Amino acid sequence: MPPIVHCVRHAQGVHNLSVANHVIHDPLLTELGNEQCRRLRDRFPRHAQVGLIIASPLRRTIYTALQSFEPVFQAHKDMKLILLPDAQETSDVACDIGSDPADLRDEIHKRGLPVNMEYVHDGWNSKEGRYAPSTQAIKSRARACRRWLKARPEKELVIVTHGGFLHYFTEDWEDSSKYQGTGWLNTEYRTYTFSDEEHRHDLEGYELDGDNATLVETIESRQRRDKAGPMADRGQQRLLYKLGTQGWDDQGLQLSIAEREAAKITKGKEVGGSKM
């Protein structure tokens, strides 16, 4: 039976403080971000059930995962955080570009962190090919990530990733432009199961070469964030996807630097590390 998946957006990073900070390469968490991790650690109710933790290889997701799910690592001394390049953020702006594998490996070794880098290869942070800041590439790796998780033997797992990528990964576009480029607050977690239905088309109607590995948010998870009823079905999500990506364009949040140069990012107040 496919696992239950707890999806988490990383804690506040230095880049979340201002648009000007988006030029910082692979930024770390802020002090507030570290505090958000401690709060998530204390309120997350399923540490004892989690059998695997995955994160994007960017530093803000790595440290969010290690701090927020510290009880899991303490209970399983041989467990390591698996870094999955497919779960990296969507754009090619500096803050969304990860560190070179050698530098990341050196940092992990020096700090003695329980991290598994077997999937982190040279070129994972190139933002080219599989990791290009294009809708098709992002959809493809989001699906690959879902399929990889669906095939895992663990009954319950956690993936810590990014606000933009989470919409592609969950295929839930409700409120996707509520904050700056996402509908997720920092360290927000939502819980999903895999659909019993096998979908063979993506949200744009393109035929797939197999199962889409569709995720469905649980009712309990939606109630936790004051949402009534079940997650929108795929027909509704197709419309929400179009509205959401248009909303990102209106915010000046194109996926590539080239596109962003011609756009002005809307400023606004911050809520939990997310810009409104």
N, C-alpha and C positions, 0 to 999 in steps of 0.2 A: 504494500500500500504506500502511495507517495507520501512524503513527509508534510507536516505542518510547517509553514515558513513564517517567521517573524521578520518583517522588513523594518529597518531602522535607518533614519537619516542621521548623518554624522552630527556631532556637537558643533557649536559655534567655532569657526575658524577665523584667523586674523583677516582673511579676505572678506568675511561677512560684515566687518566693521564699516567698510566704505567701498564704493565702486573703485576708488583710486587704488585700493589694495588688491584689486584683481590682477595687478602686474606682478604680484609676489608669487614666485615659483613654489609649488607644493607646500603651502603654508601649514603651520602647526595650529593647534587649538589655542584659544584665548583662556584666560583664567576662568571666565564665565563658562567657556566650553568644558573645561575640566570639572567645574561644579555641576554642569548639566549631566555629565557622565556619572557622577556620584549619585545624583538624584535618580537617574534611570536605573542604576544598579540597585538602589534601595526600593524602587517601586515595581520593578519587573518581577512578576510572580512565578515565572516558569524556569528559573535557573536550573532546578533539579531535573527538569525534563529535557533540556537542550543537550543534543548529542554532537553537534557540529556548529562551528562559527566560521563564517566567511566574511571577507571584507574586500573592498576595492583596495588596490595597492597604494593609494595616496595616503600621506601621513595622517591627515585628519580622520580618515576612516579607520586606519590601523589603531590609533590611540583611543578613538571612541570605543572600538570593539574590546580592546584589552582592558580598559578601565570599567566600562559599563557592565561587562560580563565576567568580571574578575572572579565571582563565586564559582562559575563554571570551570575556569582554569584551575582554581584552587582545589576543586573537588576531583578533577581529572588531571593529575600531574603530568601525564604523557600527552595531553591534548595540546595541539598547536593551532593557531589561527591560520586558516588557509587564505592566501591572497589570490584573487581572481581578476586578471586584467580586463575581462569582459565587463566587469562591474564598475569600471572607471566612469568619471563624469563625461558629459557629452561634448563640451566645447574645446577649442584649442587655445583659449585664453590661458595665460601663464599659471594662474591659480588652479587650473584643471589639468595641468600636465604633471605627471608623476616624476619621481626621481629615477635616475639611471639605476639599473639593478645592482651594480657594484657598490654605489653609494648607499643604497637602501640596505643591502646585505651587511655592509660595514656598520651602519647604525644599529641594526638589529643585533648583530654580534656583540658590539660594545655594550649595549644595554641589557644583554642577556634575555631578549624578549622571546616568548614562545610563539614563534611565527614560522610558517611553512611557505617558502618562496618557490616551490618547484614549478609553478605555472608562470612565474614572472620571468620573461625572456627578454633578450635584447630587442629593442624596437617596440616594446609594449607601450611606451610613452611617446611614440613618434607622431601620433595623431594622423596616421596615414593608413590606407588600406582598410583592414578590419576595424581600426580605431579612428577612422576619419570622422570629422565633425559633420557628417551628412546623415539625413534622416534614414536612408536605406541601411547604412552601415550600423547605425545605433540600433535600429529595429532588429537587425540580424543578430548582433551580439547579445541583445537583451533576450531574444528567443533562445539563443544558444545557452545562455546562463540559466534560464528557466528549465530547459531540458536537462542540463547537467544536474541541477538540484533535484528535479523530479526523479532522476535515476538513483539518487543517493539512498543507502539503506537505513539511515537514521530516521527515527520517527518524528523528530522535531529539530529544527535548526534555525539559525539566525543569519541574516545577511545584512551587513552594514555598508551602505552605499550613499548615493548623492541625490539631492532634491530633484534635479532635472531627470537623471537616469531612472529614478524610481517610477516616473510616469510611463516611460517606455517599458520598464521591467514588469510592472503590475498591469499595464494597459488600462489603468484607471486614470482618466483625465478630468474627473470631477474636481473643480476648484483649482485647476493646475496653474492658473494665473492669479490666484488669491494673493500670494506674496511674490517676490521678485524671482520669476522663473520656476516656481514650484508651489504646490499646495501643502507641502510638508514643513512642519516646524523642526528646528534642530532637536535631535534625540527623540523625536516622535517615533513611536513604533506602531505598526499595524500587523494584523495576523491574517494569513491567507491559507487556503487549501487549494489543491489542484482540481480543476473541473473534471467531472466524469465524462464530459463531452470532448470529442476529439475534433478540434477546429482545424481546417485545412486552408484558411485564408486569413491574412492579417487585417488590421483595421482599415487599411486602404483598399482592401479587396483583392490584393495580389495573392495568387496561389502559392502555397507553401509545399515544400518537398517532404512533408510529414506532419506529425502532430505539432500544434502550436504551443502545447504545454500551458494552457490558459490558467491563470490564477483567479480565485474568487475570495474577496475579503469576507471574513466571518461576520455574522450578525453581532456577536459580542464585541468584536473589534470596532465595528461601525457605531455601536451604541456607546462605546468608550469615548468616541469623539463626537458624540451628539448628532449622529446621522440616523435618520429613520429608514427602516426597510433595508432590503438587500442592495448590494452594489449594482449599478446600472448594467444592463445586459450589453452584448456586443453591438447590437444595433444602435443603442443609445451612445455607446462609447465611440462609435464612428463619428457621430456628430460632435461629441465633446472633444475628441481628438482634433478636429478641424478648428473648433473654437479655441482650444487651448494653445495650439501652435500659433494661431493668429494673435492670441493674447501675448505670447512671448515676443512676436514680431513688433507688436504695438509698444512693448516695454523696451524695445531696442536690444533684445536678447537673442540675436541670431547666433547660430551655432559656431560660426567661424569668425576669426578676427577680421577677415576681409569684409564680411557682411556687417560686422559691428561698427567698422570705421565710418560707415555712412548713417549710423543710427545713434540717437541720443537716448541713453538709459534713463527711464523715469526715476526720480528720487522720491523718497517717502520715509515714513517712520519705520522703526524696527520693532518686530514682535518676536521675542525668543530667538534672536539671531537671524531672522528672516526679514528682508526689506518689504514693506508694504507700499 
